[in-house]
Amino acid sequence: MCNLEKRGRVYILTLLGDGDHRFNPSTIDAISAALKEVQDSPDAGALVTTNQGRYFSNGLDLQWISQNPDAHLSTIRIKFENLLASFIRLRVPTIAAICGHAAAGGFIVALAHDYRFMRGDRSVLYMSELDIGMKLPRSLMAVIRSKLLPGTLRDVVLGARKFSAQMALEGGIVDSVYADSPQTLEAAVSEAQKLAGRGWKKEIYSELRLGAFPGVLEELDAHRDPYLFPVSSKL
C-alpha cells in the first residue's frame, strides 16, 4: 500500500503499485501509521509524499463505498478527515511530489501539503465532484479554499476543470513542474533536505501553519457534514 523511507532527516512516503491509490480504511490506516512514525520521530525534518504508477491518487474508493453506502460513507468520512488532519498536524514541512494524476480526494491530499511539485507530462489535477454528482462537505472545502486563489478555486470546484501541470503552475496550485517522475521526486527531496536543514523548532512551525490557515483543522476535527454517494459518474 505504502512505504516509508528515511534519507537523512527527510522521510519519503510512497504510495506503492500501479493502481490508482484509492482511499479506503486499509489504505488510510497504512498511511496514517506512516505519518505517526514521522510525527513521533525526534529526528524528522521534513516529509515528501509521492507515488508509483500513473496516479498520485484517484480519491475515495467508490467501489468499496458502494458495497454498503450508508455505513461506509460514515466510516470513510471520519477516517479521511482524520488523515487530512494528520498531514496538517505534522510538525515538519511537507511536500507532495505529484508523479501522476491526482483527482478528488487525491487532489485534496496534495493540497494538505505545504508544497506541491508536479510531473509535467501525463499528470492532471481534477476535482471530479461536480461531474460525478458528489457533494463537497465543509471540511474538505475548507482545505481546498485555504490553498487556492479565488479564480483558481472557481475553476477547480465550480468548473470541474482538468489542470495540466503547466496550468496548475500558472494557477498557483503547484510550486514547480519537472519533466518526469524521477526529476520531480529528486527536486522534492532536495527541497525537503534544505527545509530540514534550517533547524526550525517543530512546535513553532506547526503553530505558524495552523495560524496561516485558520479554521481548517477545526472543520476537519468537527466531522460535521455527511458525505453523499455520487448520483452519477463519468469516471
Contacts in CASP RR format, 6 or more apart in sequence:
PFRMAT RR
TARGET T0000
AUTHOR 0000-0000-0000
METHOD contacts of the structure
MODEL  1
MCNLEKRGRVYILTLLGDGDHRFNPSTIDAISAALKEVQDSPDAGALVTT
NQGRYFSNGLDLQWISQNPDAHLSTIRIKFENLLASFIRLRVPTIAAICG
HAAAGGFIVALAHDYRFMRGDRSVLYMSELDIGMKLPRSLMAVIRSKLLP
GTLRDVVLGARKFSAQMALEGGIVDSVYADSPQTLEAAVSEAQKLAGRGW
KKEIYSELRLGAFPGVLEELDAHRDPYLFPVSSKL
1 15 0 8 1.000
1 16 0 8 1.000
1 26 0 8 1.000
1 27 0 8 1.000
1 30 0 8 1.000
1 31 0 8 1.000
2 13 0 8 1.000
2 14 0 8 1.000
2 15 0 8 1.000
2 16 0 8 1.000
2 27 0 8 1.000
2 30 0 8 1.000
2 31 0 8 1.000
2 34 0 8 1.000
3 13 0 8 1.000
3 14 0 8 1.000
3 16 0 8 1.000
4 11 0 8 1.000
4 12 0 8 1.000
4 13 0 8 1.000
4 14 0 8 1.000
4 34 0 8 1.000
4 37 0 8 1.000
4 38 0 8 1.000
5 11 0 8 1.000
5 12 0 8 1.000
5 14 0 8 1.000
6 12 0 8 1.000
7 189 0 8 1.000
7 193 0 8 1.000
8 43 0 8 1.000
8 193 0 8 1.000
8 196 0 8 1.000
9 43 0 8 1.000
9 44 0 8 1.000
9 45 0 8 1.000
9 46 0 8 1.000
9 193 0 8 1.000
9 196 0 8 1.000
9 197 0 8 1.000
10 45 0 8 1.000
10 46 0 8 1.000
10 47 0 8 1.000
10 48 0 8 1.000
10 189 0 8 1.000
10 192 0 8 1.000
10 193 0 8 1.000
10 196 0 8 1.000
11 34 0 8 1.000
11 37 0 8 1.000
11 38 0 8 1.000
11 41 0 8 1.000
11 44 0 8 1.000
11 45 0 8 1.000
11 46 0 8 1.000
11 47 0 8 1.000
11 48 0 8 1.000
12 47 0 8 1.000
12 48 0 8 1.000
12 49 0 8 1.000
12 50 0 8 1.000
12 185 0 8 1.000
12 189 0 8 1.000
13 31 0 8 1.000
13 34 0 8 1.000
13 35 0 8 1.000
13 38 0 8 1.000
13 47 0 8 1.000
13 48 0 8 1.000
13 49 0 8 1.000
13 50 0 8 1.000
14 49 0 8 1.000
14 50 0 8 1.000
14 51 0 8 1.000
14 52 0 8 1.000
15 21 0 8 1.000
15 31 0 8 1.000
15 49 0 8 1.000
15 50 0 8 1.000
15 51 0 8 1.000
15 52 0 8 1.000
15 56 0 8 1.000
15 57 0 8 1.000
16 52 0 8 1.000
17 52 0 8 1.000
17 53 0 8 1.000
18 52 0 8 1.000
18 53 0 8 1.000
18 54 0 8 1.000
19 53 0 8 1.000
19 54 0 8 1.000
19 55 0 8 1.000
20 54 0 8 1.000
20 55 0 8 1.000
20 57 0 8 1.000
20 58 0 8 1.000
20 59 0 8 1.000
20 101 0 8 1.000
21 27 0 8 1.000
21 51 0 8 1.000
21 55 0 8 1.000
21 56 0 8 1.000
21 57 0 8 1.000
21 58 0 8 1.000
21 59 0 8 1.000
21 106 0 8 1.000
22 57 0 8 1.000
22 58 0 8 1.000
22 59 0 8 1.000
22 60 0 8 1.000
22 61 0 8 1.000
22 62 0 8 1.000
22 63 0 8 1.000
22 64 0 8 1.000
23 57 0 8 1.000
23 59 0 8 1.000
23 60 0 8 1.000
23 61 0 8 1.000
23 76 0 8 1.000
23 79 0 8 1.000
23 80 0 8 1.000
23 83 0 8 1.000
23 105 0 8 1.000
23 106 0 8 1.000
23 109 0 8 1.000
24 60 0 8 1.000
24 61 0 8 1.000
24 64 0 8 1.000
24 76 0 8 1.000
25 75 0 8 1.000
25 76 0 8 1.000
25 79 0 8 1.000
27 61 0 8 1.000
28 76 0 8 1.000
28 79 0 8 1.000
28 80 0 8 1.000
28 82 0 8 1.000
28 83 0 8 1.000
29 79 0 8 1.000
31 83 0 8 1.000
32 82 0 8 1.000
32 83 0 8 1.000
32 86 0 8 1.000
35 47 0 8 1.000
35 83 0 8 1.000
35 86 0 8 1.000
35 87 0 8 1.000
35 90 0 8 1.000
36 86 0 8 1.000
38 44 0 8 1.000
38 47 0 8 1.000
38 90 0 8 1.000
38 92 0 8 1.000
39 86 0 8 1.000
39 89 0 8 1.000
39 90 0 8 1.000
39 91 0 8 1.000
44 92 0 8 1.000
45 92 0 8 1.000
45 93 0 8 1.000
45 192 0 8 1.000
45 195 0 8 1.000
45 196 0 8 1.000
45 197 0 8 1.000
45 199 0 8 1.000
46 92 0 8 1.000
46 93 0 8 1.000
46 94 0 8 1.000
46 95 0 8 1.000
46 192 0 8 1.000
46 193 0 8 1.000
46 195 0 8 1.000
46 196 0 8 1.000
47 90 0 8 1.000
47 92 0 8 1.000
47 93 0 8 1.000
47 94 0 8 1.000
47 95 0 8 1.000
47 192 0 8 1.000
48 94 0 8 1.000
48 95 0 8 1.000
48 96 0 8 1.000
48 97 0 8 1.000
48 185 0 8 1.000
48 188 0 8 1.000
48 189 0 8 1.000
48 192 0 8 1.000
49 94 0 8 1.000
49 95 0 8 1.000
49 96 0 8 1.000
49 97 0 8 1.000
49 109 0 8 1.000
49 113 0 8 1.000
50 56 0 8 1.000
50 96 0 8 1.000
50 97 0 8 1.000
50 98 0 8 1.000
50 99 0 8 1.000
50 184 0 8 1.000
50 185 0 8 1.000
50 188 0 8 1.000
51 57 0 8 1.000
51 97 0 8 1.000
51 98 0 8 1.000
51 99 0 8 1.000
51 100 0 8 1.000
52 99 0 8 1.000
53 99 0 8 1.000
53 100 0 8 1.000
54 100 0 8 1.000
54 101 0 8 1.000
54 122 0 8 1.000
55 100 0 8 1.000
55 101 0 8 1.000
55 102 0 8 1.000
56 96 0 8 1.000
56 98 0 8 1.000
56 99 0 8 1.000
56 100 0 8 1.000
56 101 0 8 1.000
56 102 0 8 1.000
56 106 0 8 1.000
56 109 0 8 1.000
56 110 0 8 1.000
56 123 0 8 1.000
57 102 0 8 1.000
57 103 0 8 1.000
57 105 0 8 1.000
57 106 0 8 1.000
57 109 0 8 1.000
58 101 0 8 1.000
58 103 0 8 1.000
58 104 0 8 1.000
58 106 0 8 1.000
58 235 0 8 1.000
59 103 0 8 1.000
59 104 0 8 1.000
59 105 0 8 1.000
59 106 0 8 1.000
59 107 0 8 1.000
59 109 0 8 1.000
60 76 0 8 1.000
60 80 0 8 1.000
60 104 0 8 1.000
60 105 0 8 1.000
61 76 0 8 1.000
62 230 0 8 1.000
62 233 0 8 1.000
62 235 0 8 1.000
64 72 0 8 1.000
64 76 0 8 1.000
65 72 0 8 1.000
65 73 0 8 1.000
65 76 0 8 1.000
65 229 0 8 1.000
66 72 0 8 1.000
66 229 0 8 1.000
69 229 0 8 1.000
73 226 0 8 1.000
73 227 0 8 1.000
73 228 0 8 1.000
73 229 0 8 1.000
74 226 0 8 1.000
74 227 0 8 1.000
76 227 0 8 1.000
77 137 0 8 1.000
77 223 0 8 1.000
77 226 0 8 1.000
77 227 0 8 1.000
78 223 0 8 1.000
80 105 0 8 1.000
81 139 0 8 1.000
81 140 0 8 1.000
81 220 0 8 1.000
81 221 0 8 1.000
81 223 0 8 1.000
82 220 0 8 1.000
83 109 0 8 1.000
84 108 0 8 1.000
84 109 0 8 1.000
84 112 0 8 1.000
84 139 0 8 1.000
84 140 0 8 1.000
84 143 0 8 1.000
84 220 0 8 1.000
85 217 0 8 1.000
85 220 0 8 1.000
85 221 0 8 1.000
87 94 0 8 1.000
87 109 0 8 1.000
87 112 0 8 1.000
87 113 0 8 1.000
88 112 0 8 1.000
88 143 0 8 1.000
88 209 0 8 1.000
88 210 0 8 1.000
88 213 0 8 1.000
88 216 0 8 1.000
88 217 0 8 1.000
88 220 0 8 1.000
89 206 0 8 1.000
89 217 0 8 1.000
90 206 0 8 1.000
91 202 0 8 1.000
91 203 0 8 1.000
91 205 0 8 1.000
91 206 0 8 1.000
92 196 0 8 1.000
92 202 0 8 1.000
92 205 0 8 1.000
93 114 0 8 1.000
93 115 0 8 1.000
93 192 0 8 1.000
93 195 0 8 1.000
93 196 0 8 1.000
93 205 0 8 1.000
94 112 0 8 1.000
94 113 0 8 1.000
94 114 0 8 1.000
94 115 0 8 1.000
95 113 0 8 1.000
95 114 0 8 1.000
95 115 0 8 1.000
95 116 0 8 1.000
95 117 0 8 1.000
95 188 0 8 1.000
95 191 0 8 1.000
95 192 0 8 1.000
96 109 0 8 1.000
96 110 0 8 1.000
96 113 0 8 1.000
96 115 0 8 1.000
96 116 0 8 1.000
96 117 0 8 1.000
96 188 0 8 1.000
97 117 0 8 1.000
97 184 0 8 1.000
97 185 0 8 1.000
97 187 0 8 1.000
97 188 0 8 1.000
97 189 0 8 1.000
98 110 0 8 1.000
98 116 0 8 1.000
98 117 0 8 1.000
98 118 0 8 1.000
98 119 0 8 1.000
98 123 0 8 1.000
98 125 0 8 1.000
98 174 0 8 1.000
98 184 0 8 1.000
99 119 0 8 1.000
99 123 0 8 1.000
99 181 0 8 1.000
99 184 0 8 1.000
99 185 0 8 1.000
100 119 0 8 1.000
100 122 0 8 1.000
100 123 0 8 1.000
100 124 0 8 1.000
100 181 0 8 1.000
101 122 0 8 1.000
101 123 0 8 1.000
101 124 0 8 1.000
101 125 0 8 1.000
101 126 0 8 1.000
102 109 0 8 1.000
102 110 0 8 1.000
102 123 0 8 1.000
102 124 0 8 1.000
102 125 0 8 1.000
102 126 0 8 1.000
103 124 0 8 1.000
103 125 0 8 1.000
103 126 0 8 1.000
103 127 0 8 1.000
103 128 0 8 1.000
104 126 0 8 1.000
104 127 0 8 1.000
104 128 0 8 1.000
104 129 0 8 1.000
104 134 0 8 1.000
105 140 0 8 1.000
107 125 0 8 1.000
107 126 0 8 1.000
107 127 0 8 1.000
107 156 0 8 1.000
108 140 0 8 1.000
108 143 0 8 1.000
108 144 0 8 1.000
110 116 0 8 1.000
110 125 0 8 1.000
111 143 0 8 1.000
111 144 0 8 1.000
111 146 0 8 1.000
111 147 0 8 1.000
111 148 0 8 1.000
111 173 0 8 1.000
112 143 0 8 1.000
114 209 0 8 1.000
115 175 0 8 1.000
115 188 0 8 1.000
115 191 0 8 1.000
116 168 0 8 1.000
116 173 0 8 1.000
116 174 0 8 1.000
116 175 0 8 1.000
117 174 0 8 1.000
117 175 0 8 1.000
117 176 0 8 1.000
117 177 0 8 1.000
117 178 0 8 1.000
117 184 0 8 1.000
117 187 0 8 1.000
117 188 0 8 1.000
117 191 0 8 1.000
118 125 0 8 1.000
118 165 0 8 1.000
118 168 0 8 1.000
118 169 0 8 1.000
118 174 0 8 1.000
118 176 0 8 1.000
118 177 0 8 1.000
118 178 0 8 1.000
118 184 0 8 1.000
119 165 0 8 1.000
119 177 0 8 1.000
119 178 0 8 1.000
119 179 0 8 1.000
119 180 0 8 1.000
119 181 0 8 1.000
119 183 0 8 1.000
119 184 0 8 1.000
120 164 0 8 1.000
120 165 0 8 1.000
120 166 0 8 1.000
120 177 0 8 1.000
120 178 0 8 1.000
120 179 0 8 1.000
120 180 0 8 1.000
120 184 0 8 1.000
121 165 0 8 1.000
121 179 0 8 1.000
121 180 0 8 1.000
123 164 0 8 1.000
123 165 0 8 1.000
124 162 0 8 1.000
124 163 0 8 1.000
124 164 0 8 1.000
125 156 0 8 1.000
125 162 0 8 1.000
125 163 0 8 1.000
125 168 0 8 1.000
125 173 0 8 1.000
125 174 0 8 1.000
126 160 0 8 1.000
126 161 0 8 1.000
126 162 0 8 1.000
126 163 0 8 1.000
127 136 0 8 1.000
127 144 0 8 1.000
127 156 0 8 1.000
127 157 0 8 1.000
127 160 0 8 1.000
128 134 0 8 1.000
128 160 0 8 1.000
128 234 0 8 1.000
128 235 0 8 1.000
129 135 0 8 1.000
129 136 0 8 1.000
129 157 0 8 1.000
129 160 0 8 1.000
130 157 0 8 1.000
130 158 0 8 1.000
130 159 0 8 1.000
130 160 0 8 1.000
131 160 0 8 1.000
131 234 0 8 1.000
132 230 0 8 1.000
132 232 0 8 1.000
132 233 0 8 1.000
132 234 0 8 1.000
132 235 0 8 1.000
133 230 0 8 1.000
133 231 0 8 1.000
133 232 0 8 1.000
133 233 0 8 1.000
134 227 0 8 1.000
134 228 0 8 1.000
134 229 0 8 1.000
134 230 0 8 1.000
134 231 0 8 1.000
135 225 0 8 1.000
135 227 0 8 1.000
135 228 0 8 1.000
136 144 0 8 1.000
136 157 0 8 1.000
137 224 0 8 1.000
137 225 0 8 1.000
137 226 0 8 1.000
137 227 0 8 1.000
138 219 0 8 1.000
138 224 0 8 1.000
138 225 0 8 1.000
139 219 0 8 1.000
139 220 0 8 1.000
139 222 0 8 1.000
139 223 0 8 1.000
139 224 0 8 1.000
139 225 0 8 1.000
141 157 0 8 1.000
142 215 0 8 1.000
142 216 0 8 1.000
142 219 0 8 1.000
142 220 0 8 1.000
143 216 0 8 1.000
143 220 0 8 1.000
144 153 0 8 1.000
144 156 0 8 1.000
144 157 0 8 1.000
145 153 0 8 1.000
146 213 0 8 1.000
146 216 0 8 1.000
147 173 0 8 1.000
147 213 0 8 1.000
148 156 0 8 1.000
148 172 0 8 1.000
148 173 0 8 1.000
149 171 0 8 1.000
149 172 0 8 1.000
152 171 0 8 1.000
152 172 0 8 1.000
152 173 0 8 1.000
155 161 0 8 1.000
155 163 0 8 1.000
156 163 0 8 1.000
156 173 0 8 1.000
163 171 0 8 1.000
163 173 0 8 1.000
165 174 0 8 1.000
165 177 0 8 1.000
166 177 0 8 1.000
168 174 0 8 1.000
168 177 0 8 1.000
169 175 0 8 1.000
169 176 0 8 1.000
169 177 0 8 1.000
176 187 0 8 1.000
178 184 0 8 1.000
178 187 0 8 1.000
210 217 0 8 1.000
END
